[in-house]
């Protein structure tokens, strides 16, 4: 019953996100394959994206279970 009184029916906005298909460096952090990158709400972009988006719009980084980041790039 989480959606009672909520005009969206309990669901939040469908923020654009990208799941990495290989290790990638984002904001000077090495992220493993399978990391979910969530971005600010954008007019024509919703749900899963087929390409990584601009770092400036990034709002959340979710690492895959059991994975860690090295914390820095080794160049």
N, C-alpha and C positions, 0 to 999 in steps of 0.2 A: 504494500500500500504506500510505497514511497512517493508515488506520483500524485497523491491527493492534494489538490490546491496548487499544483504546479502546472502552468500552462503548457509545458513541454512534455508532460506525461511522465516526469521523473527522469528523463534523459537530458543530459547536458548537451552543449553544442558539439557538433561533430568536427572537432579540431583536426586540421591536417597533420598527418604524421608520416614518418618514413622509417622502415626497418632496414638496418644496414645489412648488406649481403656479403660484406667483407670488412676486415678491420679498417677503420677510418679515423682521421684526426679531426676533431671538432673542438673549437675553442682551446687549442693547444693540448687536448687530452686525447690519448689513443683509446678508441672505443672498440670492443670486440664485435665480431659478426653477430647479428641478431639484436643489436641495441635499438630500442625504439626512441626516436627523436620526435617530440611533439612541438608544434609551432603555434604562434598566435592565430586566432581566427582570421580567415581571409575570405573575401567575397566569393571567389570562384574556385577555391580549393577546400575540399572537405574530405575527411577520411584518409585512407591510405594513398600515398603518392608513389609514383614510380621513379622519382628522382629526389635526391637530397635537396633541401631548400636552403635559403639564406640563413646563416648563423645568427644574424641580427634579430630574426623572428623566432628563434628557438626559446621555448619556455620550460621544457622538461627533458631530461635524459633518463631513460629507464634501461638499466643493464639487464641482460638475460640472467635467469636464475643460475647461481653458482659461478658467475663470471665476474671478473674485476677489471679495473682499468689500471694501466701502468702509471697514470697520472702525468706523464710527460712524454713528449715526442723524442725519439732518439735519432732524428734527422736522417 
